[in-house]
Amino acid sequence: MVFLVVYVDDILLTGNNEAEISSLKAFLDYTFKIKDLGQAHYFLGIEILHTDYSVLLTQRKFTNELLQEFDCSSVHTITCPLDYNVKLQPDEGEPLANPSPYRD
């Protein structure tokens, strides 16, 4: 399996068949004269981190830039008292006795 991702003039090529990838790169180079920049580290705002067993995709850099743009880079995290899987309903449950620890 080979995946070819194209955005304007950037191409990301990956897959699990090295021979097919090499063949496709040769075809693309013959047709369009491409430049192989090696292993991807950043593509369309997504950081690509390679480990021995996997590939991790993250938007850490984008998120940090967004926080800086809106003057929120020094804001600290706040714990949420709710289970992440709970579906809140406006007419169910009791209000928290002391909600101040969960406010900024």
N, C-alpha and C positions, 0 to 999 in steps of 0.2 A: 504494500500500500504506500502510495506517495501522495503528499499533499503539497499543492502549490498555491500560495496566498499572494495576491497581487494588489498593491495599492499605489496608484499613479505610476511611478517609476521604480518602486521598491518591490522586491520579490522575496518571499520567505519560502524555502523549500525544505521539506522534512518527510520522513517516512521510515519504514522498517526494512526497506530493500535497498541496500547500498548500490547495487549494480544498476537498478532502475533510476536511482537518483543521479548517478554519474552519467548515465545515458541521456537523461533529460537535460542535465547541465550542459552536456556536449551539444545537444541539439539547439538549446537556447543560445549558447555562445556562437554556434555556426550561423544561426538565423539573426540574432540581435547584437552580438558582441557584448556579452555580459561580463561583469567583474564579480568573482567569488570573494566575498569578504569574510569567509570562514563562519565559525559558529556564531549564531545570533546571541546578542546580549540585551538588545532593546529594540522593540518594533511597535510603532504606533502607540506610544505611551505605555507599553507593557514591558516590564523588566522580565528577562528570561534568565533564570538561575538554574544551572545544571548541577546535579549531584551524581553520585555513582549509580543510583538506582532510579532516578526520576528527573523530571523537569518541573520547576516551580514557576508559575506565572504570577506576577504581583504588580500592583500599581502604586507601590510605596513612594516612588519619586513623584508621580503625579499628585498623590494625596498630600505629600509634604509641600509641594509648590502651591496647591490649592489652599492649604492652611496658612501659608505665608501671605498669599495674595489677600486674604480676608482677615489678616492680623490675628490669627488663631493659633499660631505655632507654639505659644506658651501655655495654652489651655491644657489642663490636666484631665485625665479620664475620671469618670464617675461610675460607681457600681450601680447596677440596676437591680431592684429587689424582685423583679418579676421573672418567672420562668420564660425562656425565649419562645416556647411553643404554645403559650397561652393565647387564646383569641379573646381579646377584651370586648366586653359588651357594655354599653353606656348605663344600663339599668341593673347590673349585677355586681355583687361583691361589696366589701366594706372599704371605706377610705383608710389609708395608712394613718396610724395614730400620730406618727411624727415623720412627715415627709422631708424635713429639712436636710437630712444627710444625702438625699438624692437630688438636691438642687444645687446649681452652681452659684 
